[in-house]
Amino acid sequence: MTQQPADAISSRYFSDRPVGLQGDKLWSDHPFSAQLRTIAERIVAPLCSETLEYPDHLSDSITFAVYGKWGMGKSSALQMLQELTGRIAQEHLLEQQIRFCTYAAPAYETLPQPARQTVALRILTSLAGTPQEAVSRFLAPALGAAQNRELVLPAGSPDAGTARIARELEGVAGALISLIDFDKIVAEELHRIQEYTLPDGTRKSGPAALVVLVDDLDRCRSTDFVMQVLNAMQQLSSVKNLFFVLAADEAKLRKCVEEQSERADGGDPDFALEKYIQHATWVPPIEDQDLKKFIESLMQKHDPADAVAGALVANANFLQRGLRERTPRSVKRCINTIWFDLAQAIHSGTSDEEKTKVIRERILEYTWPDFYRQYVLPAKDDEGYRYRTALALLEQACQEFTLGHNEDEALLRFRLKKILDQYGRDWQAITLEQVRYLALPPYQWSAGPDELGMQVSKERTTRTNASGEDIGTVDDLFHSIYFKSEAADNAGNRAEAVRYVNELYQLIMRNRAQFSAEHCPLVGNAAITVERAGNTELATKVYQLAVDLNPEHSNNLQNFVDFIINRKIAPLYPSAREYLAKLKTGKHATHRPERTTALEARLGALTGAELTETEETVADLVENFSTGPISREKYSAVMTFFDQIADFDAMRVVTKIFYSRAESASGRYTALRGLGDMLAASGIPEKRREAMDMYRYLLESSMYTGAEFNNELPDLQHNYATLLYGEDYDDEAGKLWFQAYSQKPHDNAIRRAYGLYLIRAGRADVAMMVSEGRTPIDGPVLQPRQKELPEQFAPEVTDRWWED
């Protein structure tokens, strides 16, 4: 097919701006729409209670709330409510008596005027019609209240009409809100009998009603400003025919009220929130059937024969499983992101399965961008065999977990860790949502394991059967058997895994000349599989074969020694000592030397050496460290060893020694940073909080500033931000990540963390800039504050020796 021009493709982007009744594709026949209509009827009722049969006591003002998370359509709900109210008023010939006022809270947060004054400005303008009419109508009472003409009529050229009117109106509002009976002035204006001309020319008279739509209050950063707005609304709550409709995230609004209650009298926040909100409705979550219906409705605007729209509707399950937030906004943004690639694939004549794979991959990239960039993109390269194999095993583990009707998360985590250990893919923790997404067919990595092995095969000796038919190379067969052993092990079938490894071992022994050092890593992995299954005899043979294939593979040597020690295979102790001696020389000495030290100590204990207990080994190392020469290299090695055995008390002891004997601020920084990093990586909450105190001290202390520490600063800020974010100090984490990124924009770890933070803050545009390492960016983008920083993260009893 001929590729469509770029403008034809780009025209398919959906706007995520709020929609009204005509643009509603989600709630038209949903009970939520009926709830909005009920609110609209309630607003119109005071103007025609006899028609709608509402009791007289319902003429009082009410504050409504429309609650929902970011992107769920709260602003659209406000717009729809306004339209519904207008329609009902029109049905009763009351459309000229209903007035609306929109207060977009974030737009007023940064202004110098208090919220009460800006709310008053919007109300006065809406009641009068224009700012000029508002000045004219409310000037007299304002002058009486202010008793100071300059407050209302500031100096300035009479020719600057618009600007002068705006300043005058600010003065009017400022004066009026100082009145105790400001609410009476608003009430009098609403209940003043006015004459209206209907469309048919007939005259009608009556009072008015005003609806103030307060939007995005939960997006304001200042708790004080949020409370100012709520209090301004509450102070006008007695005005009949004045209605407030508030759209916000209930949890964030409640948090602001809780903070205010704690600062005030410690009252019940639930009761406090009810003081401001009399009636609430919740934007409904999008269920699977609702999401598919929403996608179908979006696609209806296109030609029914549009292949892209059809593919998206047919594969709505990927959006159902792949979107972290199911909101109209997130659906539109995701479709906007993937549309072009899908259109390109379709116009290139791909099959239905390939179209589905494009959608699957693009949504994976959209929702889990770090995972995609780190592991999927490298797998597409010619040299990405290990990535492809690891992804195939990952995908298979996800399938078995999700489709096997036995969602054993512990077993799943065990399998994922095994893949990580075997292939060195240091990916972040995979969530269950991502697991279930990767389990959706069609599978991209686990479909053709034999082909994966062929891509890196260097030995191309052809094998034939008795009939002379080509049945592939020895190397092809090696990779095929290896993959089957991995698959069996991942499925928990260890007996079958051992059978395949034994078959692998026999294949190599029969064709030894065709195998070399490049096969050592996979053979070593196969040995680990058999070791885990408890087959000591076969594991010994396979480990020894891996050493034979490459005697210089440091990690395999360490694994073999670890196996010998774990299984207490006494006849191999001499070989273990030989391997340890090699590991302490040449290039091997730089490969995890702390592990070599730990293995040597454990072997010494087994063979009757002087140090027979871990405690004694630790004591000896601490004693040696405290009495002998100290260097940064020695400190690093000892700390790494203690980290291997998770002895945090010993870490603190040697850190204090190194800190006290350091001759410069740089040495003391190394000590605190070293211990902080170990505690931060421990995964233990109380130790992570201790690390947070150390990081904050290093950042705030004047001792560790200047050119000497500038290179360390971004990494320290990144580590501290990571811990803060894990403890829900979201805004503080964002500030630190912004600072770290500004100084080190090309650091992958910082870019990944900050980019993910920005996406969660709803700024995918800035996240894209960060992913590309672009600078500068316009200041920090912060997620809302969840809680205030404490004076100290760790318990008060924690020894803060570094401050002495």
Secondary structure by P-SEA (a helix, b strand, c coil): ccccccccccccccccccccccccccccccaaaaaaaaaaaaaaccccccccccccccccbbbbbbcccccccaaaaaaaaaaaaaaaaaaacccccbbbbbbcccccccccccaaaaaaaaaaaaaaccaaaaaaaaaaaaaaaaccccccccccccccaaaaaaaaaaaaaaaaaaccaaaaaaaaaaacbbbbbccccbbbbbbbbbbbbbccccccccaaaaaaaaaaaaaacccccbbbbbbccaaaaaaaaaaaaaacccccaaaaaaacccbbbbcccccaaaaaaaaaaaacccccccaaaaaaaaaccccccccccccaaaaaaaaaaaaaaaaaaaaacccaaaaaaaaaaaaaaaacaaaaaccccccccccaaaaaaaaaaaaaaaaaaacccccaaaaaaaaaaaaaaacccccccccaaaaaaaacccccccccaaaaaaaacccccccccccccccccaaaaaaaaaaaaaaaaaacaaaaaaaaaaaaaaaaaaccccccccaaaaaaaaaaaaaaacaaaaaaaaaaaaaaaccccaaaaaaaaaaaaaaccccaaaaaaaaaaaaacccccccaaaaaaaaaaaaaaaaccccccaaaaaaaaaaaaacccccaaaaaaaaaaaaaacaaaaaaaaaaaaaaacccaaaaaaaaaaaaaaaaacccaaaaaaaaaaaaaaaacccccccccccaaaaaaaaaaaaaaaacaaaaaaaaaaaaaaaccccaaaaaaaaaaaaaaccaaaaaaaaacccccccccccccccccccccccccccccccc
